[in-house]
């Protein structure tokens, strides 16, 4: 007796096909959403002949890690690379791409038009704009080896407020009473999650040397500042450290960077393996730990791009869980089909064996009759 009629079997087959197609569409949408957090794909863009991996480390205020500690970490990482039989491609003080940054706080910026506007100012160093390739609307990024360290990079909104245009590179701007020159203008965050996390204030970026020229940053923390030979404050604090390392073995960069911070700054940091961060299998596993995105018992203040990536992880975890959920019915149908085919194969096998045995018996009978009758 047939349990399901032909019409219903066709309908179920069609529904299973739709669920598989929907799963594929959700998978593609997830990949597109992940790519919007482009800074997590720096290593993918950087890798050519050598596979690189990208790691980010976020530190608590007063962690003790600052610019002066980068050298010792760099020595350990380069040594580990050599022991693993891999060489960093850079030279001298820059064996591999790295970036560091720290928020300076909200400051009032003033143009020569005497227009003022508050902005969220951040000090950046190393290859910061390799990791964070903001869209340039005018001018250029900031670099550590610039002859003059009085440059400032501002976003679109701040440029329009101060000067009424984005073509402002080379023009002066004042942070409190300290004079800077605009090196370039970048686009404001464009993705939904970045806009949610970046806040309402425009952004401005200066170098660490530029930050040291300010009289208004918080110099009360001994690990954040020092006095240089001229007696002025030197800004050294780091809240976010990022690097890209060649990966002779899987998770090499993550394990080595984590090992350094675990040994020296235990319980004062959070580390992220940006390489493969949004992999569907990893996001699916994270679905059972979604509370991690709501509860963070550390005192770390994440930059807006990391908060945006954490929100994206949350969204993708739910999305890829749905993607796999859509495959449950087709998977069950495929298993049932396999069992049915396997059983049918067993029945067919027995049928063929019986037919073969019957033919063999007939052949033996005819041969026996020919022998009795004296036939050849």
N, C-alpha and C positions, 0 to 999 in steps of 0.2 A: 504494500500500500504506500502510495506517495504521500509524504507528510506535507510537502510544499509543492504547489502547482508550478507549471512552467512560467506562467505570467509573474508569479511572485518571485521566482528565482531570478528572472530577468531584472525585476525591480530592485532586488537586493544587490545584484551585481552592479547596477547603475549607481545605487546609493554608495556602495563601497568605492566605486571609481571616483565619485564626487568627493568623498572624504579624503582619498589619496591626493586628488588634485588640490583640495583645500589645504591639506598639510603641506604640499609643495609651495603653494602661494604664501602661506604663513612663514615658511622657512626663508623664502626670498625676502619678504617684508622684514623679518628679523635681521637678516644680513644687511639690508639697506639702513635700518635704524642704527645698527652697531657702527657702521661706517661714518655716521654723522659725528661720532666722538673721535675725530681724526687723530688726536694726539696719542691715543692708544696704539696707533698703527705706524708710529715713527720708525720703529725697527724694520717693519715690512718695507717701508719706502727706502730705508737706508741700505738694506741688505742687497748685495749684488753677487759677488763671488763668494762672500762669507756670510753665513747666517748669524744675525745679531738678535739679541733678546733685550727687551726694554723693561726696566724696573723703576718703580717710584717709591720713595720713602717719605713719610710725613711724620713730623716730630712735634712733641709737646713744647710749649713755652718753657724755657729754662732747662731744656734737655742736656745742654752742654756741647752739643754738636754745632760747630760753626765753621767759617771759612778756613780757620787754621787747622782743622781736623781733616780736611779733605785730602791733604797730602799723604797722611798715614794710611788712610783707606785706599787711596790710589796705589800706593806701594804694595799693599796686601793683594789687591785685585790683579795688578800686573804680574806679581809673583805667582799667583794662582794660575793665571793664564799660561805662563811659561811652563809651569809644572805639568799642566794638562796638554802641553804640546801645541799650544795656540798662541799666536802673537797678535797684539793689538796693532791696528794699522796706522794709528796716529804716531806722532813724534813728540819727544820732549815732555813738556808739561801737559800735553793733550794727547795721551795715548788712545783715548776713546772719547766719544761724545758724552758730555755730562752737563747738567744744568742745576742751578740752585736758585732759590728765591725765598723772600720773606715779605710779609705785609708790613708796611710802615704805618698804616692807619689812614684816616681821612684827613685831608689837608685842603686848604683853600688855595686855588690857583687863580692867578690874575694875569690878564693880557695887557698889552700896551694901550689898549682901548679903555683900560680901567674897568673891564668887565671881570667879575669874580664868579667862581663856581667851585663847589666842593667836589673832590674826586677821591676815589680809593686808590692810593699810591702803593706800588709794589717795587721793591728792589730785586733786580734779576742779574744773574751772572752766568758765566760759562756759555754753553750753546743753547741758551733758553729758547731762542726763536727757531732753532732746529726742531725742538720738541713741540713748540707752540707756534706753528706757522700761520699766524693770524693774517688775514687778507690785508695787504697793503693798499691803501688808497692814495697815498702820497709819501714821498721821501723814502727812508730806509729804516731798517731795524737798528737796535743798539748792539754794540760789540765791545767786549772787554779790551780789545787792542785798539780802540779808537784813540786818536791822538788827544782829543779833548773828551773829558768825561762829564761834560755838562749838558749832555743830550737828554731829551725826554721824549718818549713815545706816547701819544695820546690817542684816544679813540674818536670815532666819527662825531659822537654827540658832544664831546668836550670841545672839539675843534669848532663846531658850529656855534656853540655857546660863546666861546672866547673871541672868535674872529669872523664868524658868519660864513665860513667856507672850509673845505677840507684841504685846500692847497696852501698850507701854512708852514711847510718845512723850512727851517732856517729862522723862523720868527721867534722872538723871546717870549718866555712865560715865567712867571714868578711863583714859586712855592713858598708861601709866607713872604720872606724878604730875600730868598735865595734865587738867583737868576739862572734859568736854564734855556736852552735853545731846542726847538722842536725838531727832532730828527725825522719824524714821520707820523703818519696818521693811519690807524688800523680800523677795520670794520668792527662794529659792536657785535656781540654774540648773536648768532642767527637762529640756532636751533631752539626748539621750545624748552628743552630741559636746561640748556645753558642760560636762557633768559630767566628761567625760574630761579636759578641759583646765583646769578651774577649780581642781583640786587638792583636798586634804582640809581645808584651813583655811577657816573662814568669812570673809566679806568685810565690810569697813567702808570708808565713804567720808566724807572731810572736805573742806572747802574749802581753797584755797591759803592764805588767811589763817589758817585753823585749823591747817594744817600748819606755818605759821611760828611758832605758839605752842609747838610741840614742841621740846624740847631734845635729842631723841634721833635726829632724822634726820641723815643724812650731810651735813655741811657742808664736807667736804674738797674738793669740786669747785667751783671758782670760778664756773663757768657755772650752777650749780644754786642758789646762795644769794648773798645780799647782805645788807648791814646797813642797816636803816631808820634813821630819825632818832632812834629811842629806843635804838639800839645793839643790838637783837636781830636774830637771823637772819631773813631773808625768803626763803621758799621760792619758787623760780621755775622749777625744772626741768620740762621737758616731754618725755615719751617718745612721746606719741601726740597728734596734732593732727587734727581733723576739721572739715570745713566743708561747707556747701551753698551753691551759687551758681546764679543764673539762667543758663540755657544758651542764648544767642542762636544759637549754632552747635554742632554735635555735638562732643563732647570739649573744649568750651571750658574748663570748670572744671578738668578733669584736666590739660590742657596748661598753663594759667596757674599752677596751684599747683605743678606739677612744674617749670616754668621757674624759679620763685622758689627752690625748694630746690636745684635743679641748679646755679644760679648761686652760691648762698651756702653750701651744705652738701653739696657733691658727695661721693659715696661714703659718706655718713653717714646715709642715709635709704632707706626703701622706701615707695613710694607705691602706693595701691590705688584704682582707680575702682570704687566700690561700686555705681554705677548700672549695671544690666544685668550685674552681676558673674556671675550664674549663668545667663545666657542659654544655651540648649541648643547653639546653633552655636558659642559660645565654649568651652563645656565640651567639646564634641566635638574642637575643635582642640587643646585642652589635653591630650588623651589621649596625644599623642605626646611630651609634655613632663612626664610624671608624676614624673620624677626631681626636678623642682623642689620638690616637696612633701617630699622626703626630705633634700635637700641645700640648706643655706642658709649661705653662707660669710660672712655678715655677723655682727656682734656684737649685733644688735638683739634685745632681749627683748620678744616680742610679748605683749600682754595676752591673757587667756584667750578673749575673744570673737573676736579675730582668728585665734587658733590654731584655734578651732572652725570658723570660716569656711573656713580653709585645708583642714581635714579634709573639710568639706562639698564643697569644690571637687574634691578628690581622688575622693570617692565619686560625685559627679555626673558627672565626666569618664568614669568607667568605666560608669556607668549609661546615659548618653546615647550612648556608643559602642555598647553593647549594643542600644539603641533603634534606631540606624541599621543595625546588623548584621541585625536582624530584618527590615528592609525590603529587604535585598539580593535574596532570592529573589522576593518580589512584584514588585520592580522589573524583574528579568530576565524574569519571566513577562509583565509589562506590555509590555516591549519586544518580546518574541516575538509577543505578540498584535497589537501595532501593525504589525509587519512582515507578519504573516499577513493582517491586514485590508487593509493597503496593497497587498499582492500580489493579494489577492482583488478589491480595487477595480480594479486594472489589468486583470485578466482580465475582470471585469464590463464595464469600459469598452470593451475590445476587442469583447466579445460584442455590446454595444449598438450600437457603431459598425457591426459587420457586419450586424446586423439592420436598422439604418437604411439601410445601403447596398443591402441586398437589397430592401427595400420601395421604395426610390427606383428601382431598376432595373426592378422590376415595374411601377411606375407609368409609367415612360418607355416600357416595352414596350407596355402597354395603350394609351397615348396614340398611339404610332406606328401600331398596328394600326387604331385608329379613323381616323386621318388617311388611311391607305391605302384603307380601305373607304368613305371619304367621310362618315364619321360625325362629328357635332359633339362 
